[in-house]
């Protein structure tokens, strides 16, 4: 039996038929927040077991991170025995979540109506590339294709002159977090009414809404008042500033910050035409170009000391490896070291903080099928 911890989802059992990143990231967060997540894998295992460095075969780093604390059960759902075991598990669970296409999960016999017939109060979450109501419902989707669909390479081309993907699997992770909040909202509804329901998350719809938070701009009015796109975010000059000895991120943004910066630094060009945020927004490329010249005059540490004393947001440009040694992240306890069969692993833990029901890294990632016998015994099979 999994050793649970008193997170806010303690007592919730999740049947997890997701693979790759979107769904598993959602259920990893659920496990860290106390849920008992039972990962159903085919005999060959989730493909993410094999796509990055790891201490042993089928335990790559990406898999180990986003499947930590789960219990792995191998079931061949093409067989009667596999279907029987999954049905028994569904009957005793609170959430069923999958990342198969609609036709595929229906062909196995586990569409929402079929699962709800077994357990009417279950929350059933679909993680799709494209929502079922649209013409693209049956298309295959990965993070790269969804980034393209939602305009990220277009934005990158506006900034750099070359279309490219951003350097993280953003669509997978944003959609995974969306699946998490949607599923827990459905659980909240069930707690009040006893009703289960079906939830659907489309990566494309999620990322389109995500991109248009600021980029909808004047295009969302009728008639349109401007083209879609938030000018400050699409300005090529919006980049870390080069200092005497490195790089710094700084945002001299509101009028209070601007006034403090001008008073302290006294750049010769800082006249009344830049005095208000509205004025600076209208000539943002000019402002960034002028600031870039100023930042070259001092060292990174000199700027950090000055800007932080003025309460102006500023930060050094870090490498990914430096995050593991960041004093702030260490102080807030983001990283947790977990003993695993392959030695200690330092995980980036659950970011939310709860005063009464704290989350924590739920445990090591499972080897393929490590809990099959345990789960079947619990089910009396």
Helices and strands as residue ranges (DSSP letters): E 13-17, H 22-32, E 36-41, G 47-50, H 61-66, E 71-74, H 80-91, E 95-98, H 102-108, H 112-118, E 123-128, H 143-150, H 152-160, H 170-193, E 197-202, H 203-215, G 217-220, E 241-242, E 247-250, H 255-265, G 272-274, H 277-282, H 284-295, H 300-309, E 314-316, G 321-325, H 327-331, E 335-340, E 343-348, H 372-378
